[in-house]
């Protein structure tokens, strides 16, 4: 749990090396930039919290590789663009919070 720490700067690509990670809470920090594509390696992640962090860019395609994801919270960021159709293929997903971004479609 790395939430509420005032971390700044880009999200570290090295997190993708933690392939056995099940829970990742990075919410309520001051990150910048987009979710690194390398994070697609986190295929066994069950819970991912990245809300209230100022993250930008389109919906993170890396999340679409996280087939075990049950709880996704990326609300209140600066993400833009369309939501990918492949989001419906995250069959384990029970909770998704994406409000407070600039998604369309």
C-alpha positions, 0 to 999 in steps of 0.5 A: 500500500503506497497510497496517500504519500505525496509521491510525485513524478511519473509512475515507475515502469519497474513496478511491472517486475512485480509479476506476483503482485495481487493488490496495488494501491497508489491512490491519492498521490501526485503522479504525472503522465500515463500508466506505463505499458509495461504494467501489462505484466501485472496479469494476476493483479486483483485490485488496482487503485490509482484514483486522485493522482492526476494521471493523464493519457487514454484509458491504460491499455495495460489494464486490459491484460490484467485478466484477474482484476476484480476491483478497478478504481481510476476515478478523478484523474485526467484520463481522456479518450474512448473506453476500449471495447476490450474492457468487457473482456475483464470477466472477473471485474466486479467494481469499476470506478472511472468517473471524474475523468474525460472519457467518452464513448 
